[in-house]
């Protein structure tokens, strides 16, 4: 079900009626029913996979907790008769059993994810290698349809399981509550990837209808629809034209096309987040925010702390930190620090962890070499910046660049770098992405008119895109110091209604200008 459709609005309206009419202790059941219905509408056969993930996490968490409590209770009951050595043996045995349980469930769930997302990629690489070795025969590709949201719900639910293993959370006793946590429909297709402690509190609390929440939530949904339809969808055909035919355009036209893509993907993804966060606001549920003005970032590392925040937090918590603080890595850090200095000793372990994180991030986004290269480049730039930080500070000092000017330079530099890296896998693979880069840097013809510069663009959509992009910029500038919602709701009611009516009108006009009638959200493919 498309979120930008009348069907979705009717679905949400029915949800709100049922949710607020239901007894408060059963409101979460209403959410579960509607979440499963939403998922079933996308393909009822795939419900089995989401049930496997939630049920295995439920069983595994209870099992982990049982093993842990059994060991602790035994030590407590026999503390007078147990030596320290015996206690350590019992703890070690308990930890080993827990590790086996955790590993088995992680292999099951990430194994399913890998089969659906990466099996055909692996088969293609094997076939390519066999061709290079002149081996006979090839392996046939698998006919697989990736279950909706499998990348998101697998990461989220396995995060819950790992937290129980680390004893940060208690295991949930109710399997249906874990199923809701896994399948909650506003976030299943594109996130955010929520923490169980935070989201479970929101899902299972009692909620009453609140006019303030309704107003703020509705306004944010309208803004999200505006960004999606009036900016992202209108830019979609332009970007597609450039990506599909970049050899037919001048370098500067292709350059404009990749900046269009940066605007498009931000408007698309953040628009989705505005829609689902707005809906949850009406219900009374606070979702984790996924964006914090990412294009104002002063470095790529900062950009990734502001873009898809929940994914970055997941990788940081469950991959980066375990590797960074592992025994072998900290030992390496101490040895290199003693031999080569603190700067190297501090950055080398972090760099190793970052390499793993960013290659994994690239694979998470897509099963092709373009995404792997994209992830690797992001990681290399972050690592390079980390190592070069003393030199940056020295250059800044020597050139006597003032703080504010330096910040502007950093923001512009970061936006350009992010744009070039971001576009690499999106053209149709690594080879095509590199070909697009080459076109920008080697074809220097200057078009003599706007029509020659943007031959694929129409005047009316360009005006709407420019207006929408300007509004996004203004809103982002306001958000640096204040809540846009609070500022908006302090202006006179008549003016507020006029602005909302204007946004809706432009949205409708934009929908009429979109030949394809819009489309799905871009991050759903990941």
Secondary structure as GFF3:
##gff-version 3
##sequence-region A 1 526
A	DSSP	alpha_helix	6	21	.	.	.	ID=ss1
A	DSSP	three_ten_helix	24	26	.	.	.	ID=ss2
A	DSSP	alpha_helix	27	43	.	.	.	ID=ss3
A	DSSP	three_ten_helix	44	46	.	.	.	ID=ss4
A	DSSP	alpha_helix	47	77	.	.	.	ID=ss5
A	DSSP	alpha_helix	84	132	.	.	.	ID=ss6
A	DSSP	alpha_helix	150	165	.	.	.	ID=ss7
A	DSSP	alpha_helix	175	183	.	.	.	ID=ss8
A	DSSP	alpha_helix	185	188	.	.	.	ID=ss9
A	DSSP	alpha_helix	196	204	.	.	.	ID=ss10
A	DSSP	alpha_helix	211	226	.	.	.	ID=ss11
A	DSSP	pi_helix	227	233	.	.	.	ID=ss12
A	DSSP	alpha_helix	234	244	.	.	.	ID=ss13
A	DSSP	three_ten_helix	246	248	.	.	.	ID=ss14
A	DSSP	alpha_helix	251	283	.	.	.	ID=ss15
A	DSSP	three_ten_helix	294	296	.	.	.	ID=ss16
A	DSSP	alpha_helix	300	306	.	.	.	ID=ss17
A	DSSP	alpha_helix	309	315	.	.	.	ID=ss18
A	DSSP	pi_helix	316	320	.	.	.	ID=ss19
A	DSSP	alpha_helix	321	324	.	.	.	ID=ss20
A	DSSP	alpha_helix	327	340	.	.	.	ID=ss21
A	DSSP	alpha_helix	342	365	.	.	.	ID=ss22
A	DSSP	alpha_helix	369	399	.	.	.	ID=ss23
A	DSSP	alpha_helix	403	423	.	.	.	ID=ss24
A	DSSP	three_ten_helix	424	427	.	.	.	ID=ss25
A	DSSP	alpha_helix	430	442	.	.	.	ID=ss26
A	DSSP	alpha_helix	450	453	.	.	.	ID=ss27
A	DSSP	alpha_helix	459	479	.	.	.	ID=ss28
A	DSSP	alpha_helix	484	488	.	.	.	ID=ss29
A	DSSP	alpha_helix	493	513	.	.	.	ID=ss30
A	DSSP	three_ten_helix	522	525	.	.	.	ID=ss31
###
